Amino acid sequence: MTFDRLGRWRLPAIAALSLLIALAVVVVILLLGRAPMVVDGSPSPSASPPTDASPPPGDTPEAAVRAFFEAFTEARETDDPALIEPFVNGTESSAYQTAAGFLLGQQEVGKASVVTVQELSDFEVEISSDTANVSFNLIEGGYDVDLESGEPLESPVILPAERVGADLVRVEGRWLLNRYGATGQ
């Protein structure tokens, strides 16, 4: 008969020793505060960050249309057509002339617009080289204000949805509005 020194304590002792080793590894990693090093001292290789396959914002015709209408919303509060210039194909483009004409007309009668609802949806995009045709549904709502005082001149109104078409051109890698208007559909 052999005498087992640990006897009934053998299994709990092995478990405690394993737990102590695991805890020591965690503490060492936390104290170092960085990934383990390769023997030569250089950082261990890490996975490269995932690449986003989608184009950056503003690099699609839909994004360009959305950016133009956001800028147009801001311009309507001050009647300043300069706010839309970065989103159109020059001040001679139909898109600029249409929007600027509206803004200057508002300015002449001493009022501006506050847009409270602007929904662009159901986009259809056709791209051909450096041009694109975009159609979408537009719902807008808001009210006119006095240009000087900012006081409301009317109650808020939501206009009926309309189908809008836009022609865009790619200039130096950016999509810019060339023309837009209701399509009558």
Legacy VTK file of the C-alpha trace (Angstrom):
# vtk DataFile Version 3.0
C-alpha trace
ASCII
DATASET POLYDATA
POINTS 185 float
0.000 0.000 0.000
1.363 3.334 -1.071
0.784 6.470 0.746
-0.565 9.254 -1.516
0.524 12.547 -0.031
-2.108 14.641 -1.832
-4.824 12.041 -1.631
-8.199 13.606 -2.060
-6.637 17.044 -2.696
-4.935 16.065 -5.982
-7.712 17.247 -8.365
-8.386 20.562 -6.568
-4.618 21.254 -6.433
-4.235 20.721 -10.199
-7.246 22.944 -10.894
-5.888 25.655 -8.605
-2.443 25.483 -10.262
-4.038 25.740 -13.765
-6.124 28.709 -12.667
-3.048 30.391 -11.193
-1.094 29.947 -14.467
-4.000 31.326 -16.554
-4.317 34.299 -14.221
-0.566 34.972 -14.475
-0.752 34.987 -18.301
-3.671 37.463 -18.243
-1.825 39.743 -15.814
1.333 39.720 -17.942
-0.647 40.619 -21.068
-2.502 43.415 -19.282
0.675 44.812 -17.751
2.454 44.878 -21.081
-0.553 46.618 -22.646
0.291 45.541 -26.147
0.375 42.565 -28.425
3.114 39.975 -27.867
6.387 40.613 -29.704
8.139 38.337 -32.140
11.623 37.206 -31.093
13.319 39.948 -33.155
11.436 42.633 -31.205
9.172 43.749 -34.021
5.448 43.797 -33.375
3.601 40.660 -34.305
1.728 40.876 -37.578
-1.832 42.022 -37.223
-4.782 41.871 -39.520
-5.120 44.908 -41.740
-8.273 46.951 -41.211
-11.145 45.879 -43.439
-11.467 47.843 -46.620
-14.811 49.369 -47.435
-15.904 48.315 -50.906
-18.509 51.076 -51.112
-17.525 54.399 -52.642
-16.837 57.307 -50.306
-19.716 59.677 -49.520
-20.391 62.088 -52.353
-18.843 59.783 -54.924
-22.132 58.492 -56.276
-24.789 60.334 -58.259
-27.349 59.679 -55.497
-25.043 61.131 -52.833
-24.405 64.184 -55.024
-28.150 64.777 -55.438
-28.675 64.455 -51.679
-25.791 66.871 -50.977
-27.206 69.425 -53.433
-30.664 69.331 -51.836
-29.185 69.631 -48.326
-27.233 72.713 -49.449
-30.337 74.101 -51.181
-32.269 73.691 -47.910
-29.622 75.758 -46.098
-29.554 78.342 -48.886
-33.322 78.814 -48.672
-33.021 80.129 -45.109
-30.785 83.029 -46.222
-31.492 83.214 -49.969
-27.744 82.788 -50.586
-27.092 80.902 -53.852
-23.360 80.660 -53.037
-24.195 77.719 -50.739
-25.175 75.523 -53.701
-22.213 76.398 -55.963
-19.984 73.487 -54.801
-22.686 71.006 -55.847
-23.476 72.204 -59.374
-21.597 72.154 -62.671
-20.895 75.890 -62.623
-23.037 78.984 -62.278
-24.092 78.714 -65.931
-25.624 75.250 -65.389
-29.372 74.850 -65.457
-29.280 73.438 -61.896
-27.618 76.587 -60.549
-29.821 78.932 -62.594
-33.014 77.197 -61.379
-32.067 77.220 -57.698
-30.489 80.691 -57.728
-33.509 82.092 -59.586
-35.810 80.772 -56.877
-33.600 82.168 -54.099
-33.209 85.596 -55.699
-36.976 85.744 -56.351
-37.611 85.052 -52.663
-35.053 87.710 -51.731
-36.718 90.332 -53.956
-39.993 89.971 -52.056
-38.237 89.953 -48.653
-38.830 86.373 -47.634
-36.895 83.172 -47.099
-38.002 79.577 -46.544
-37.632 77.196 -43.644
-37.702 73.574 -44.796
-39.146 71.253 -42.163
-39.599 68.151 -44.308
-37.367 66.947 -47.107
-37.538 63.308 -48.145
-35.732 61.982 -51.191
-36.555 58.352 -51.944
-36.993 55.689 -54.594
-33.819 56.569 -56.502
-33.189 55.246 -59.996
-29.687 55.871 -61.317
-28.325 55.325 -64.829
-24.604 55.949 -65.276
-22.892 56.254 -68.645
-19.194 57.073 -68.400
-19.006 60.598 -66.907
-22.730 61.370 -66.991
-25.625 60.107 -64.919
-29.391 60.399 -65.016
-31.095 60.185 -61.648
-34.781 60.152 -60.844
-36.300 60.132 -57.360
-39.382 61.025 -55.354
-39.263 64.321 -53.466
-41.510 65.387 -50.610
-40.893 68.859 -49.199
-42.567 70.910 -46.539
-41.986 74.111 -44.654
-43.003 77.730 -44.451
-41.892 81.177 -45.548
-40.412 83.691 -43.123
-39.664 87.399 -43.286
-36.069 87.682 -44.506
-35.190 90.465 -42.053
-36.982 89.417 -38.857
-37.230 85.658 -39.390
-40.891 85.804 -38.330
-43.143 83.176 -39.975
-45.322 84.490 -42.794
-47.462 81.368 -43.081
-48.244 78.040 -41.448
-46.124 75.012 -42.335
-47.287 73.138 -45.447
-46.214 69.771 -46.861
-46.297 69.712 -50.640
-47.453 66.663 -52.590
-44.773 64.189 -53.637
-43.317 64.702 -57.081
-40.963 62.746 -59.274
-37.779 64.683 -59.998
-35.152 64.026 -62.640
-31.553 65.197 -62.474
-28.649 65.094 -64.903
-25.166 64.951 -63.418
-21.650 65.112 -64.801
-18.419 63.831 -63.268
-15.870 66.643 -63.000
-12.449 65.870 -61.529
-13.838 62.740 -59.869
-16.908 64.430 -58.331
-20.516 64.172 -59.428
-22.110 67.610 -59.946
-25.689 68.543 -60.809
-26.122 69.963 -64.274
-29.925 70.074 -64.456
-32.930 69.066 -62.346
-36.688 69.431 -62.458
-40.039 67.698 -62.078
-40.569 64.866 -64.538
-44.361 64.921 -64.444
-44.660 61.219 -63.584
LINES 1 186
185 0 1 2 3 4 5 6 7 8 9 10 11 12 13 14 15 16 17 18 19 20 21 22 23 24 25 26 27 28 29 30 31 32 33 34 35 36 37 38 39 40 41 42 43 44 45 46 47 48 49 50 51 52 53 54 55 56 57 58 59 60 61 62 63 64 65 66 67 68 69 70 71 72 73 74 75 76 77 78 79 80 81 82 83 84 85 86 87 88 89 90 91 92 93 94 95 96 97 98 99 100 101 102 103 104 105 106 107 108 109 110 111 112 113 114 115 116 117 118 119 120 121 122 123 124 125 126 127 128 129 130 131 132 133 134 135 136 137 138 139 140 141 142 143 144 145 146 147 148 149 150 151 152 153 154 155 156 157 158 159 160 161 162 163 164 165 166 167 168 169 170 171 172 173 174 175 176 177 178 179 180 181 182 183 184
